Amino acid sequence: MARLIAEGASMLSETCPICGLPLFKLKTGETVCPAHGRVWIVTSEAEAEEIEVDYVLRRIEYYAIKRAYEALNSNEPSEIIPWLNIIEVAERIKNLRDNRLKTKMETVEKSEVSKSKSEK
């Protein structure tokens, strides 16, 4: 915990759902537990689904890369093509999701700016 604070992290009021230690917000915006690393604070079912989809995509990508590497080192390098296709599709899905989230964040920021201007 001292290391996180020394690095500029802020202690949050929320605790880790696994161990109960206080969570910290890093300068990058990530929320971490000192014992478990990165954690997600979920406030809605939609957020939980987003996190689950991200996790599944990362696992698919990891597995496909692992299998592509094995195919590359095998006697049948042509076996790599299906794995490369899976990696490409996973990357496209991640890019679409990132663009959608970026657009959503920009919309929220614009609405906050217009609210603050109208309050003045």
C-alpha atoms as a printed R data frame, in Angstrom:
    type eleno elety resid chain resno       x       y       z
1   ATOM     1    CA   MET     A     1   0.000   0.000   0.000
2   ATOM     2    CA   ALA     A     2   2.829   2.391   0.824
3   ATOM     3    CA   ARG     A     3   4.339   1.785  -2.615
4   ATOM     4    CA   LEU     A     4   1.060   2.695  -4.326
5   ATOM     5    CA   ILE     A     5   0.734   5.904  -2.315
6   ATOM     6    CA   ALA     A     6   4.394   6.774  -2.996
7   ATOM     7    CA   GLU     A     7   3.691   6.353  -6.719
8   ATOM     8    CA   GLY     A     8   0.836   8.845  -6.490
9   ATOM     9    CA   ALA     A     9  -2.144   6.492  -6.252
10  ATOM    10    CA   SER     A    10  -5.241   7.647  -4.371
11  ATOM    11    CA   MET     A    11  -6.887   5.426  -1.769
12  ATOM    12    CA   LEU     A    12 -10.570   4.909  -2.508
13  ATOM    13    CA   SER     A    13 -13.443   4.345  -0.111
14  ATOM    14    CA   GLU     A    14 -14.289   1.050  -1.873
15  ATOM    15    CA   THR     A    15 -12.703  -2.223  -0.783
16  ATOM    16    CA   CYS     A    16 -11.606  -5.273  -2.744
17  ATOM    17    CA   PRO     A    17 -14.514  -7.732  -3.054
18  ATOM    18    CA   ILE     A    18 -12.056 -10.607  -2.598
19  ATOM    19    CA   CYS     A    19  -9.901  -9.623   0.386
20  ATOM    20    CA   GLY     A    20 -11.433  -6.443   1.812
21  ATOM    21    CA   LEU     A    21  -8.299  -4.283   1.429
22  ATOM    22    CA   PRO     A    22  -8.855  -0.692   0.309
23  ATOM    23    CA   LEU     A    23  -8.710  -0.103  -3.433
24  ATOM    24    CA   PHE     A    24  -6.422   2.474  -5.043
25  ATOM    25    CA   LYS     A    25  -6.843   4.591  -8.151
26  ATOM    26    CA   LEU     A    26  -3.634   4.925 -10.172
27  ATOM    27    CA   LYS     A    27  -2.655   8.009 -12.155
28  ATOM    28    CA   THR     A    28  -3.668   6.065 -15.283
29  ATOM    29    CA   GLY     A    29  -7.220   5.789 -13.954
30  ATOM    30    CA   GLU     A    30  -7.005   2.064 -13.243
31  ATOM    31    CA   THR     A    31  -8.409   0.758  -9.966
32  ATOM    32    CA   VAL     A    32  -6.178  -1.787  -8.238
33  ATOM    33    CA   CYS     A    33  -6.070  -3.906  -5.111
34  ATOM    34    CA   PRO     A    34  -2.632  -4.013  -3.448
35  ATOM    35    CA   ALA     A    35  -2.956  -7.810  -3.133
36  ATOM    36    CA   HIS     A    36  -4.757  -8.816  -6.343
37  ATOM    37    CA   GLY     A    37  -3.833  -6.186  -8.894
38  ATOM    38    CA   ARG     A    38  -6.412  -4.706 -11.223
39  ATOM    39    CA   VAL     A    39 -10.066  -4.864 -10.196
40  ATOM    40    CA   TRP     A    40 -13.227  -3.455 -11.694
41  ATOM    41    CA   ILE     A    41 -15.849  -1.544  -9.769
42  ATOM    42    CA   VAL     A    42 -19.150  -2.432 -11.363
43  ATOM    43    CA   THR     A    43 -22.165  -0.221 -10.780
44  ATOM    44    CA   SER     A    44 -24.583  -1.784 -13.263
45  ATOM    45    CA   GLU     A    45 -25.372  -5.007 -15.079
46  ATOM    46    CA   ALA     A    46 -24.299  -3.366 -18.359
47  ATOM    47    CA   GLU     A    47 -20.839  -2.621 -16.938
48  ATOM    48    CA   ALA     A    48 -20.524  -6.207 -15.706
49  ATOM    49    CA   GLU     A    49 -21.358  -7.470 -19.193
50  ATOM    50    CA   GLU     A    50 -18.778  -5.116 -20.762
51  ATOM    51    CA   ILE     A    51 -16.073  -6.422 -18.433
52  ATOM    52    CA   GLU     A    52 -17.035 -10.030 -19.086
53  ATOM    53    CA   VAL     A    53 -16.904  -9.506 -22.866
54  ATOM    54    CA   ASP     A    54 -13.478  -7.832 -22.564
55  ATOM    55    CA   TYR     A    55 -12.203 -10.752 -20.502
56  ATOM    56    CA   VAL     A    56 -13.515 -13.336 -22.974
57  ATOM    57    CA   LEU     A    57 -11.986 -11.464 -25.923
58  ATOM    58    CA   ARG     A    58  -8.593 -11.344 -24.205
59  ATOM    59    CA   ARG     A    59  -8.753 -15.080 -23.464
60  ATOM    60    CA   ILE     A    60  -9.730 -15.887 -27.072
61  ATOM    61    CA   GLU     A    61  -6.901 -13.742 -28.372
62  ATOM    62    CA   TYR     A    62  -4.397 -15.336 -25.979
63  ATOM    63    CA   TYR     A    63  -5.464 -18.873 -26.906
64  ATOM    64    CA   ALA     A    64  -5.405 -18.112 -30.655
65  ATOM    65    CA   ILE     A    65  -1.938 -16.543 -30.442
66  ATOM    66    CA   LYS     A    66  -0.679 -19.555 -28.498
67  ATOM    67    CA   ARG     A    67  -2.115 -21.969 -31.088
68  ATOM    68    CA   ALA     A    68  -0.795 -19.858 -33.998
69  ATOM    69    CA   TYR     A    69   2.683 -19.977 -32.491
70  ATOM    70    CA   GLU     A    70   2.439 -23.763 -32.123
71  ATOM    71    CA   ALA     A    71   1.250 -24.092 -35.741
72  ATOM    72    CA   LEU     A    72   4.117 -21.917 -36.918
73  ATOM    73    CA   ASN     A    73   6.599 -24.290 -35.296
74  ATOM    74    CA   SER     A    74   4.863 -27.439 -36.554
75  ATOM    75    CA   ASN     A    75   5.340 -29.310 -39.800
76  ATOM    76    CA   GLU     A    76   2.094 -27.803 -41.124
77  ATOM    77    CA   PRO     A    77   2.463 -24.011 -41.188
78  ATOM    78    CA   SER     A    78  -0.819 -23.752 -43.123
79  ATOM    79    CA   GLU     A    79  -2.585 -24.567 -39.835
80  ATOM    80    CA   ILE     A    80  -1.743 -21.037 -38.686
81  ATOM    81    CA   ILE     A    81  -4.309 -19.397 -41.020
82  ATOM    82    CA   PRO     A    82  -7.474 -20.193 -39.001
83  ATOM    83    CA   TRP     A    83  -5.795 -18.934 -35.821
84  ATOM    84    CA   LEU     A    84  -4.692 -15.723 -37.531
85  ATOM    85    CA   ASN     A    85  -8.289 -15.210 -38.691
86  ATOM    86    CA   ILE     A    86  -9.537 -15.619 -35.122
87  ATOM    87    CA   ILE     A    87  -6.939 -13.109 -33.876
88  ATOM    88    CA   GLU     A    88  -7.999 -10.641 -36.582
89  ATOM    89    CA   VAL     A    89 -11.702 -10.963 -35.729
90  ATOM    90    CA   ALA     A    90 -10.996 -10.526 -31.998
91  ATOM    91    CA   GLU     A    91  -8.947  -7.403 -32.777
92  ATOM    92    CA   ARG     A    92 -11.748  -5.981 -34.940
93  ATOM    93    CA   ILE     A    93 -14.293  -6.563 -32.178
94  ATOM    94    CA   LYS     A    94 -12.007  -4.864 -29.637
95  ATOM    95    CA   ASN     A    95 -11.518  -1.875 -31.975
96  ATOM    96    CA   LEU     A    96 -15.271  -1.524 -32.526
97  ATOM    97    CA   ARG     A    97 -15.884  -1.648 -28.774
98  ATOM    98    CA   ASP     A    98 -13.093   0.858 -28.097
99  ATOM    99    CA   ASN     A    99 -14.484   3.272 -30.693
100 ATOM   100    CA   ARG     A   100 -17.983   2.922 -29.255
101 ATOM   101    CA   LEU     A   101 -16.731   3.571 -25.719
102 ATOM   102    CA   LYS     A   102 -14.653   6.532 -26.923
103 ATOM   103    CA   THR     A   103 -17.716   8.042 -28.604
104 ATOM   104    CA   LYS     A   104 -19.755   7.466 -25.442
105 ATOM   105    CA   MET     A   105 -17.069   9.171 -23.302
106 ATOM   106    CA   GLU     A   106 -16.866  12.151 -25.680
107 ATOM   107    CA   THR     A   107 -20.647  12.553 -25.493
108 ATOM   108    CA   VAL     A   108 -20.537  12.519 -21.679
109 ATOM   109    CA   GLU     A   109 -17.683  15.056 -21.638
110 ATOM   110    CA   LYS     A   110 -19.540  17.385 -24.022
111 ATOM   111    CA   SER     A   111 -22.663  17.207 -21.878
112 ATOM   112    CA   GLU     A   112 -20.641  17.984 -18.726
113 ATOM   113    CA   VAL     A   113 -18.988  20.976 -20.440
114 ATOM   114    CA   SER     A   114 -22.328  22.350 -21.591
115 ATOM   115    CA   LYS     A   115 -23.771  21.881 -18.064
116 ATOM   116    CA   SER     A   116 -20.886  23.772 -16.477
117 ATOM   117    CA   LYS     A   117 -21.226  26.596 -19.035
118 ATOM   118    CA   SER     A   118 -24.951  26.911 -18.375
119 ATOM   119    CA   GLU     A   119 -24.359  27.041 -14.595
120 ATOM   120    CA   LYS     A   120 -22.064  30.058 -14.977
